[in-house]
Amino acid sequence: MEARHVATLQSREAAHSDSLEEERRKHAADAEYLRESHAAELSSASEGALLEKDRATRAALTAQGQT
């Protein structure tokens, strides 16, 4: 009976370790995806801000030339 109990505990321990490792892999993949996504969104937002600043500067220069 003790041997069966030990075997059951070892089996559960192994299943838990496998499950935990799978969750760690998923977490690492999710974190990498979020880092890449964040970098892309930041780049896009920075480019948008530069374009908006350029438009505002051109508009200001055009307005100065017209008055």
C-alpha positions in Angstrom: 0.0 0.0 0.0 2.8 2.4 0.8 4.5 1.7 -2.5 1.3 2.5 -4.3 0.9 5.7 -2.3 4.5 6.7 -3.2 3.9 5.9 -6.9 0.7 7.9 -6.9 2.5 10.9 -5.3 5.3 10.6 -7.8 2.9 10.5 -10.7 1.1 13.6 -9.4 4.4 15.4 -8.8 5.5 14.6 -12.4 2.1 15.8 -13.8 2.3 19.0 -11.8 5.9 19.6 -12.9 4.9 19.2 -16.5 1.9 21.4 -16.1 4.0 24.1 -14.4 6.6 24.0 -17.1 4.0 24.3 -19.8 2.5 27.4 -18.1 6.0 28.9 -17.8 6.5 28.4 -21.6 3.1 30.0 -22.3 3.9 32.9 -20.0 7.3 33.4 -21.7 5.7 33.3 -25.2 3.0 35.8 -24.1 5.5 38.1 -22.6 7.6 38.1 -25.8 4.5 38.8 -27.9 3.6 41.7 -25.6 7.1 43.1 -25.8 7.1 42.9 -29.6 3.6 44.4 -29.8 4.5 47.2 -27.5 7.6 48.0 -29.5 5.6 48.1 -32.7 2.8 50.3 -31.2 5.4 52.7 -29.7 7.2 53.0 -33.0 3.9 53.7 -34.8 2.8 56.3 -32.2 6.2 58.0 -32.4 6.0 58.1 -36.2 2.5 59.5 -35.9 3.6 62.2 -33.5 6.5 63.2 -35.8 4.1 63.5 -38.8 1.7 65.6 -36.7 4.5 67.9 -35.6 5.6 68.3 -39.2 2.1 69.2 -40.3 1.7 71.7 -37.5 5.1 73.3 -38.4 4.2 73.5 -42.0 0.8 75.0 -41.2 2.5 77.6 -38.9 5.0 78.5 -41.6 2.3 78.8 -44.2 0.2 81.0 -41.9 3.2 83.2 -41.2 3.8 83.6 -45.0 0.2 84.5 -45.7 -0.1 87.3 -43.1 
